[in-house]
Amino acid sequence: MKEKIEKKGPSQKLFDVVRRITSTIVSTIETRLGLVVIELEEEKNRLIQLLLIAGMTLLCAFFGLITLLILLIWSIDPVYRLFILGMITTVFLGLSLLGVFWIVKKRPHSTLLIHTRNQLEIDKNLLKGDK
């Protein structure tokens, strides 16, 4: 049997350093990719929640207002119907603007991958030697 001869010279030390650097880089990339996946899943869940809220709000408002509109038109004297239709149109537009403002307020400010971007900024500063 041949005995394994271990090199303990500069080439072995260089090999160890390269292996350690490669291991660190792979570990860092794995951590960053995991962070990206988690943040994308959170953003997807927020977007789905906002779409469901907006959809249900629009659906309920639509049916409620159509029913109210039919009720009002039937109950109004024919002389005043044009004025009332203008008022109803104003109310519809006002409610739609309120819905838009509510959705914009509910929508989170640009948080897409915020933690990943912060961590990459920290990594960049560490590589440059800044603290």
TAURFEN-V80762 format. One record per helix or strand. SS is the DSSP state (@ for helix, = for strand). FROM is the first residue (numbers start at 1). TO is the last residue. If there is no record, write none. Layout:
BEGIN
SS_FROM_TO + SS_FROM_TO
END
This chain:
BEGIN
@_10_75 + @_81_106 + @_114_128
END
